[in-house]
Every structure is written in structure tokens, then in C-alpha cells.
Amino acid sequence: CSSDLIHSAKKTDETINKEVFNSFATMYTDRVNTFFNSAAGERVENYNVMVNTCISCHENFCHGPIKRIQKLLIPTK
């Protein structure tokens, strides 16, 4: 899966704790795989879980573009 490339990506800040980063990266790749293997009725929910995993990482690490990532969420009822 191309999401596995996150483990070999150049980090913006090379001083970050690699074990913690790798934990978030593994969680993300698991969520991507879950999304791609979802039944049609579960896709929106699993997509939002995947996006929230990105937000969680950015809240704890690089404090990156959280507001932009939040815009990727699909509103649900």
C-alpha cells in the first residue's frame, strides 16, 4: 500500500521521537487499509476515522495544518 511510504518519508523535524512517530504512522496505515477494505455502508465512517487519525498525530507532533485536515472530514447526520 502506498500509505506504507509514510514510514520512509523524510520528516520535517528529524529530532522527533521516531518510536512515537512510527506508532502514529502504523495507526494511520492501518486506518487507510481499513478504509480501502470497507463495505460501502462503512466507507464514510472509516474515512472520517482515517482523517481523525491524521488530526490526532498533528495535534501531538508537528502541529501542522489541522484546520485544513479538518476540512477533509465528511459531515454525517
C-alpha positions as a Markdown table, in Angstrom:
| # | Residue | x | y | z |
|---|---|---|---|---|
| 1 | Cys | 0.0 | 0.0 | 0.0 |
| 2 | Ser | 1.4 | 3.5 | -0.8 |
| 3 | Ser | 0.4 | 4.6 | 2.7 |
| 4 | Asp | 3.3 | 2.5 | 3.9 |
| 5 | Leu | 5.6 | 5.1 | 2.4 |
| 6 | Ile | 5.0 | 7.2 | 5.5 |
| 7 | His | 7.5 | 5.1 | 7.3 |
| 8 | Ser | 10.3 | 6.1 | 5.0 |
| 9 | Ala | 9.2 | 9.7 | 4.4 |
| 10 | Lys | 11.6 | 12.5 | 5.3 |
| 11 | Lys | 10.4 | 14.0 | 8.5 |
| 12 | Thr | 10.1 | 17.8 | 8.8 |
| 13 | Asp | 11.8 | 17.7 | 12.2 |
| 14 | Glu | 14.4 | 14.9 | 12.4 |
| 15 | Thr | 14.6 | 15.3 | 16.2 |
| 16 | Ile | 11.1 | 13.9 | 16.8 |
| 17 | Asn | 10.8 | 10.6 | 18.7 |
| 18 | Lys | 10.8 | 8.0 | 16.0 |
| 19 | Glu | 9.1 | 5.4 | 18.1 |
| 20 | Val | 6.1 | 7.6 | 18.7 |
| 21 | Phe | 6.1 | 8.8 | 15.1 |
| 22 | Asn | 6.2 | 5.2 | 13.9 |
| 23 | Ser | 3.3 | 4.3 | 16.2 |
| 24 | Phe | 1.2 | 7.1 | 14.6 |
| 25 | Ala | 2.3 | 6.1 | 11.2 |
| 26 | Thr | 1.3 | 2.5 | 11.8 |
| 27 | Met | -2.0 | 3.5 | 13.1 |
| 28 | Tyr | -2.5 | 5.7 | 10.0 |
| 29 | Thr | -1.6 | 2.9 | 7.6 |
| 30 | Asp | -4.0 | 0.5 | 9.5 |
| 31 | Arg | -6.8 | 3.1 | 9.1 |
| 32 | Val | -6.1 | 3.5 | 5.4 |
| 33 | Asn | -6.2 | -0.2 | 4.9 |
| 34 | Thr | -9.5 | -0.4 | 6.9 |
| 35 | Phe | -10.9 | 2.3 | 4.7 |
| 36 | Phe | -10.0 | 0.7 | 1.4 |
| 37 | Asn | -11.4 | -2.7 | 2.6 |
| 38 | Ser | -14.6 | -1.2 | 3.9 |
| 39 | Ala | -18.1 | -2.2 | 2.8 |
| 40 | Ala | -19.9 | 0.6 | 1.0 |
| 41 | Gly | -22.0 | 1.4 | 4.1 |
| 42 | Glu | -18.9 | 1.8 | 6.3 |
| 43 | Arg | -16.8 | 4.0 | 4.0 |
| 44 | Val | -17.8 | 7.4 | 5.2 |
| 45 | Glu | -17.3 | 6.4 | 8.9 |
| 46 | Asn | -13.9 | 4.8 | 8.2 |
| 47 | Tyr | -12.8 | 7.7 | 6.0 |
| 48 | Asn | -13.5 | 10.1 | 8.9 |
| 49 | Val | -11.7 | 7.7 | 11.3 |
| 50 | Met | -8.7 | 7.9 | 8.9 |
| 51 | Val | -8.8 | 11.7 | 8.8 |
| 52 | Asn | -9.2 | 11.9 | 12.6 |
| 53 | Thr | -6.0 | 9.8 | 12.9 |
| 54 | Cys | -4.2 | 12.4 | 10.9 |
| 55 | Ile | -5.5 | 15.1 | 13.2 |
| 56 | Ser | -4.5 | 13.2 | 16.3 |
| 57 | Cys | -0.9 | 12.9 | 15.0 |
| 58 | His | -0.7 | 16.5 | 14.1 |
| 59 | Glu | -2.1 | 17.5 | 17.5 |
| 60 | Asn | 0.7 | 15.6 | 19.2 |
| 61 | Phe | 3.6 | 16.2 | 16.8 |
| 62 | Cys | 4.1 | 18.8 | 14.2 |
| 63 | His | 1.0 | 20.9 | 14.9 |
| 64 | Gly | 0.7 | 21.1 | 11.2 |
| 65 | Pro | -2.3 | 22.1 | 9.1 |
| 66 | Ile | -5.0 | 20.8 | 11.4 |
| 67 | Lys | -7.6 | 23.2 | 10.2 |
| 68 | Arg | -7.0 | 22.1 | 6.6 |
| 69 | Ile | -7.2 | 18.5 | 7.6 |
| 70 | Gln | -10.5 | 19.0 | 9.4 |
| 71 | Lys | -11.9 | 20.3 | 6.2 |
| 72 | Leu | -11.4 | 16.8 | 4.8 |
| 73 | Leu | -14.0 | 15.3 | 7.2 |
| 74 | Ile | -17.3 | 14.3 | 5.6 |
| 75 | Pro | -20.3 | 15.6 | 7.7 |
| 76 | Thr | -22.5 | 12.9 | 9.0 |
| 77 | Lys | -26.0 | 13.0 | 10.5 |
